[in-house]
Structures are given as structure tokens and as C-alpha cells.
């Protein structure tokens, strides 16, 4: 079954989406919200693509590999942006994004 073959990537995608959601909401609570705009936007993009990638893998879609390549690219951009900010929520998000990007690249190569 496809979902078992890609379970570590599916798990990384869901974990990343959760961290991105938390980061976006936390960024909205920061004093200078305007300076967090790109972080928030990328958090939202990343969370959504991670959930899409996980669902494509879970059902064994023929497009899962393509979606995971895109997911890795977005995760990398989000992780780089989050890493620029010193807040704990951004640092945790950056780490989750790096893990997810790595898992998605691995999945795309083995599919």
C-alpha cells in the first residue's frame, strides 16, 4: 500500500503543517506583525501544500511525486524565512520545514 511505503513522508508533512499553522497564528501575535507578513504567507502556503502532499501519497496518486517536489520547494522557502526570526515558534517551524523538505525529496526520488 502506498501510504505505508511513504508513511515517514506523510508524517513529516502533517507535522510540518501543524508547525506552520502554529507559527502563522503566533506571528500574528507579535508586536510588529507587518514585519512577519512573508513568514505568515509562507506558513499558510506550506501548511496547505503539506496536507495536499500527504493526501496524494495516502491514496497513491500518480501525481504524488510531482506534488512532493513542489512541497519540498515550498517547505524550503518557508524554512528559510522562519529561520530568519528568533522566536521559538519560527525556529520550530523552520526545523519542521527542513525535515519535511528532506522527506519529500526522498519520496520523489524513490517513487
N, C-alpha and C positions, 0 to 999 in steps of 0.2 A: 504494500500500500504506500502511496506517495507520501502521505502525511507522516508515516513512520520513518521513511527514508530521510525526510527533511525536518524532522522534529526539532533538532537543535536550532535550525534557522527560524522555524516558526516561533519557537520560544523566545529567541533573540528579538524577533520582530515585535511580538507582543510586549516584551519588557521595554523595548525602546519606545513604543507608542505610549506606554504608561508614563515613562520618564518625561517624554516630550509634552504630554498633557499637563503633568505636574509643573514642569518648567514654565510653560506658557502662562499658566494661572499665577504662578509665583512671580514671574516677571511683571505681570500686571499690578502686583502689589508693591513693586519697587518705587522708590521716590521719583526717579527720573524715567518714567515709563517710555517717554519718547525715544530715549537712547537704547531702549530694549526692543524697538519695533522690528528690526530684522530678525532678532532672536525669536520673538514671538511668532512671526510669519513662518520662519523655517521650522519651528516646533510644530506648528499646525500642519504644514506640508508633510513633514517627516512622519508624524503620527498617522496621518491618513494613508500614506503610501505603505507604511509598515503593516497596517491592518489589511490593506488590499493584497500585498505580497503574501502575507500569512494565509489568507483565504484562497489565493490561487494555488499555493503549494498544497494546502489541505485537501483540495479537490482534484489535485493532479492535473491542473490546466496545462495545455500545451504552450501557453504563454507565460508560465511561471518563471522561466529562465530570463525572459526579457524584462519582466516586471522586477525581478530581483536585481538585475543590473541597474535599472533606474533607481530602485530603492537604495542600493549601495551608494549611488552618486548623491542622492538627496541626504542620506544619513551622514555622509562625509561632510557635506556643506553645512549641515546643522551642527554637527560635532565641532567643526572648526569655529563656527560662530559662537557656540556656547562656551568653548574653551577660552575665548577672549574675556569672559566675565568671571569675576572671582567668587560670585555667590555659589554656595554649596549646591543649590538646585541646578545651576548651569553646569557645574563640574560633573555632577552625577549624570546629567543628560548627555554631556559630551562623551563620557565613558560608554554609556549605553549605545550611543550612535556609532562609536568606533567598533564595538563588538558586533553590532548588527550589520554594519557595512562589511566587515570581515566575513561573517557568516553568509551574507547574501552573495558576495563574490565567490566564495567556496561553492555554494549551491549552484550558481550559474555556470561554473566550470564543470561540475560533475553531472549536471542534468543531461 
